[in-house]
Amino acid sequence: MAQIEIIMPKMGESIMEATVLRWLKKIGERIEADEYLLEVATDKIDTEVPSSHSGIIKQYLVNEGEVAVIGKPICIIETEGEVSPEAAQETIEKEINEIQALTGINLDPTKPASTEDISVDTSNRFYSPLVMSIANEEGISSQELSQIVGTGSEGRVTKHDMLAYLQNRKNPVIAQPITSVPVVEAPKSAPIAFSGQDEIVQMDRMRKMIADRMVDSKRIAPHVTSFVETDMTTVSLWREGIKNSFKKEYGENITYTPLLIEAVVKAIKDFPKINASVDGDKIIYRKNINIGMAVALPNGNLIVPVIHNADSYNLIGLTKKVNDITQRARENKLRPEDLEGGTYTISNIGTFGNIMGTPIIMQPQVAIIAFGAIQKKPAVVETPQGDMIAIRQKMFISHSYDHRVVDGSLGGQFVKRVSDYLEGFDAKRNLI
């Protein structure tokens, strides 16, 4: 029998952790590969996570209600049969080569790693195959290994713990009994006064995560917002004239959203530097145009599914895609891949009657655009006979961008170009 760590898989771009809502298998139960193992929640989605291996659940490394880190172990399962020495050695060699490249510590990857008792020592403490291989290479005894302080889940020793120990082996870090440590309380904000008639409601998990992400975005990126007012009369009249026939022919309601996305995609092609992300001091210019679309949920929270390769759809395809992800978002049926890879985000705040706003950027993107409510207004219209006052359907567009990498020229030109595409809409346009 061999023990294997099940790793928390990637859930989507910018998602680094997830809260374990419920384990779907109990300790001692058998699970098959690709069978759902647990249910988790992030600030973007609640979903079920499958197991990567078949075997018996031996130990939870993350309990219900606790946070699981992407790429870290979440549980241990016991598999049938022995570990293949070739497979174990291949994995270990890959990790050792990585360690040598990063640290210069000389570990001999050609020496076979012992697969006997590779997961536990006489103290029943769990060790991964890589940790055991490093211990074998460096002549670390079982007793010495048991004294190394582990920083992993449940105090497990990780490869980083081993590297730190080897670098400081002359003065090894030995586990010591925990003694009392003075507790320094963080400064507290002034208490908020409330009366007996006030209702106090604890933030739910999603709301707390959204709050954290919004605060982080404002802290990371200096936001600047530009506004333009655009004439939507031609678009509005065209949509009004074809919406019934569109519904009859394609079985879909055509809203303003696909028309707005189409204009944004065209503008991104004209100004590709707006389709970017920031990674430390590096700017990543994205080649794919993946449009995130903010969707309000029935519980008042917000989610941002992504239309991947939005430039590959015609207006009919965009309409179907928008309706599909909107419906699945509100029914809590989105998949993790529906939320990853966004390169630019839109928000149709006009749905709620808002005329303009200052949207917050979805990190690590560099810009977000918001479309306000369309309102009938008197406006000056230029005609061959001269200027005239006419009733036009107007809409404000708000464009927030990260001033670290997007200056006012680019941010302003981009939102103006979106407006130009909407105002220049072809009233005689065919759908195909």
N, C-alpha and C positions, 0 to 999 in steps of 0.2 A: 504494500500500500504506500502511496505517496501523498503528500499534502501540497496543495496549490493555493496561492493567493489569487482571489478574484479581484481584478482592478476596476475601479470606477471609470467607465468609458467617457469619452468626450460627448458633451451634450449640445454643443453649439458655440458659435463664436462669442468670446468674452465671458462665457460661463465657466467659472473656476471652481465652483462648489455647488452642492445640492443637499437639501435636507432630506433625510430618510424618513418617509412617512410611515411605511409599513413593510416589514419583511413578509414575503409571500410564501416562504418556506421556513419551517422550524428547524432548530438544531436537531440533528439525527435523521432528518428526512432526506430522501434522495432527490436530486435535480438532474435533468438532462441538459445537455448543451443547447443553447438558444431558448430554453424555457425561462419564463419570467421569474426573476429571483426576488426583486424588491420594487417598491414604488417610491419614487423620489419627487421632490418639488424644487423648482428654481424660481427666480423672479419672472421667468418667461413662460414656463410650462410645467405641468405635472405629467409624469410619464412613468412607464414601467421599464425596468432594466433587465435584460436577459443575462443568463449565465454564459460565460465563455467556455465552460467545461462541464462534463458530467461527473457526478460523484455524490458523496454524502456531506451535508453541511456539518462542519465540526465547530466553528466558532464565528460569532459576529465580531468584527473589528470596529464597526460603527453601529451604535444602537439607534432605535427609533427615536426621532426627535433631535438626533445629533447631526452634525454637518459632515458630509463625505466630500473629500477633496478629489477633483478630477485627476486621474492618473495615479491615485494612491489605492492601496488595498482596502477592501470593504469587508471581506470575510475569507475564511479558509475552508476549503472543501477537501475531502479525502477521495482520491481517485482509485479505481481498481487497477491492480497490476503494479509493476515496478516502473520507476521512472526510466526512460530510455537513456542510457549513458550518452549516446551520441546527441540526442536532443538537448539534454541538460548541459552538455559541454558546449554545444553551439551557442546557447543562450548566454552561458557564463563567459565564453570567449568574447562575445560581442560587447558585454558590459565591461569586461576587463580592459579591452582595447579602448573603450570610451574613457575609462578611468585613467589609463596611462596617458592618453592624449591630453586630458584635462589637468592632471596633477603631476605627471612625471614619476609616480610611484611604480616601481618595477614589479609587476606580477606576471608570473610565467603562465600564459594561457595554454601551453601545450601539455601541462601536467593535468591528468584527469582529476576531476572533482569527485570526491566520494559521494555515492548516492545511498550509502548505508547510513541510516539514522540522520539523513540530511536535514530533516525538518526539526528535530528535537534533540536536546542533549539529556544528560541524566537528571537535570533539574526540571525537565519538561518545558523548558523555555523554547519558543519557536524561533528558528533561524532560517532565512531563505537560502537557497542553493548558492547564490553569489556570496553571501556572508560566510558560509561554510567554506567555500573555495578560497576566499581571501585568508581566512583563519588557517587553513591547511598550508597555503603558500608561505605564510609568515610565521608558521610554527606557534600559533596561539593555541594554548591548551584549552580544554573544555572549562576548567576552573577559571582561567584568565578571561575567557570569553564571557563567562557568566557575570564578571565584575564590570563589564563595559556598560555604561549608562546608555540606554536606548531612547531615541527621540521619536520613534514611530508609534503607531497606535498600540495601546496596551503595553507601552514600554519596550516594544520590539527594537532590536538593533538593525539599523539600516546601513547601506553601503557608505553613506556619508559619515555615520558614526564610526565605522571601521577606518575610514580614511583619516578622520580627525584623530582617532586613537593611535594609528600607526605613525602619524606625524609628530605626536607628542608621547611616544612610547616610553621615553625615559622618565616621564612624569605622568603615568597613566591616570585617566579619570576613573576613580573607583566610586561605585555607588555608595552613598552615605545615608544613614538614617535621616529622615526629614525632621528638621528642628523648626521651632517657631520662628517666623520671620516677621519683622515689623510691617504692618500693613499701612501703606500711605494712600489715603483716600483721594480720588480725583476731585478737583474743584466742582462743586455743584452749582447749577443755575438756581436763580431765585425761585422759590416755590410758587406755583401758579395757584391763585385763589379760585375757588369754585364754591358754589352753593349746593345745598341739598337737592335742588331741583335739576342740577346738571347731570348729564349722563356721561360716564367715563367708560370708554370702549378701548380695549387693548388692540393695537394694530395687528392684523393678521400677518402671516408669514410673507405673503406676496407684497403687501403694502410696505412692510419694513424693508424688503429688498429693493423695491422701487425707490423708496426714500433714500436708501444708501447710494444707489446708482445715480440718482439725480444730484445728490450732494457731491459725489465724486466728480461728475461731469463738470459742474460749475467750478469745482476746485482745480481740476486739471486744465480746463480749456477756458481762456478769456473769450467770452461770448460777445459777439457784435451782431446786431440785427438790422437789416435793411428792409425797407418797405417799398412796394410799388402798388399803384391802383390800376387794375386792368379792366378793359371793357369786354365783358363776357356775353354781349348781346347776340352775336352771331352763333357762338357755341350753344347758348341756351335755346335759341330758336331752332337750330338744327336738331338738337337732341329732342326737343318737344315734338318735332315733326316726324321723327323716325322711331320713337320709343315703343309705340304700339306694334308696328310692323316688325321691329327687332325682337320683341318678346314673342310674337307669333312665329317668326321664322327660326329663331335660335333658342327659344325657351328660357331666355335670360333677361333680367331687367338691366338696362344700361343706365348707370348712374354717372355723375360727373367724375368720379374717381379715376376710371380708366382714361378718360380724356385728359385729366390733369397729369397722370403718370406719363402718358404719351408725350406731352409737352416737356416734362422734366427730362425724359430720356433723350429727346432731341437736343435739349440745351446741354446735357452732359457730354454729348458727342462734340458739341461746339467748344465746350470748356472742360476737357477731360481732367484737368488738375483739381476740379472740385470733387471728383470721384476718388477719394484718397483716404488713407488712415495714417495715424501717427504711432510710431513705435519708438519711444525714447527720443533720441535726436535724429531719427530716420523718418522720412516720408515715403509711404508706400502708395504708388499710383496704381489703382486697380484697373485691370483690363476688362473684367466682367462688370456689367452694369446690373447690380442686384438691388432692387428697390424695396426697402422696408416700408411697411404701411401700418401706421398706428391704428389699432382697433380697440374701441372701448368695450369692456366686458359687462355683462349684466350685473355683476357684483360691484361695479364701480372701478375696478382695476383696469390696467392698460396692458396690452400685449402688442408686439410688433413682428408679425410674420413677414417673410421675405418672398418677393417674386424674383426668382433667379433668372438671369439673362433676359431681363425685361425688354431689351431691344430686339429680341427674336420673335416677339408676338405682334400680330396685327391688332387692330382695335377689337375685333371679335374675340380673339384669344385673350387679350388683356381683360376684357369684361368677364369672361368665364373664370379666369384665374382670380380676379378680385373677389367675385361673388363666392367662389369656392373657399378661399382661405378665410374670408370674413365669416362665413357660416361655420366652418370648422373651428375657428377661434372661439366663437361664442358658445359652441357646444363642447368645448374642451377636448377637441379631437385632433389638435395639431400634433405633428410628429417633430422630434428634435431637429430634423433637417429643414423643417419649415421655418426655423428661427435662426439659422446660422448663415453666415456669409454676406450679410447686408453691407452695401457700400455707400448708400445714400438713403435718407429716410424722408417720407412725406407724412403730413398730418392734415386731415381735412376737418379743421375745427369749425368750418361753416355748418357742419351737420348739427351743431348745438346752438346755432344762431350767433356765434361769435364772429365779429368782423375782422379782428386781427389779434395777434399774440406774439410772444417771444419764446418760441419752442426751445427746449433743451436738447443739445446734441447727444446722439447715441454713441457713446465711446466704443471703439476708437475711431469712428468716422469723424469727418471734419465739418459737416454741415447738415442742416435739416430745414425743410421748407414747410410752411403752414398756409393753407388756403382758407380764407374767411368766407362768410356768408355772402351770397349774391343778392344785391339790393338794387331796386329800381331808383334811379336818381336823375335829376335834370343835369344835363352836361352839354358842353359846347361841342358841336360836331362840324367839322370842316366839309364844305360842299363846293362844287364848282361855282355856285351862285354866292358863296360867302359863308361865313360862320352862322350857325343856327343853334338854337336851344332845342334839345330833344330828350326824351326819356330813354335812358340807357340802363343796361343791367351791369352794375359795377361790382368788383370784388377786390379786396386787398390781399396781397401776397406778402407774407413775412418770411424772411430768410435769415436764420441764425447760422453763424460760421465761426470757426476756431481761428482767432486772430494770430495765433502762433504761426500758422502756415497759409492762411487765406487772408489776403489784404482786402481793403475796401473796394479796390478796382475789380478784382476777380469776383468777390461776393456780390457786388452791385451789378456788374455786367451779367452775371449768371441769372439773377432773378429777373432782370429786365428782359433777357432773352426768352425766359419762360413766358413772360407776359406777352412778348411779341408773337410767339407761336400761337398763343390763345387768341390774341386779337386778330391775327392773320388767318384764322381757321377758314377753310374753304366751305362756304355754305352749300356748294353743289357737290360736295364730296360723296363718293360711293364707299360703301363699307369694305369692299374687296378691291 
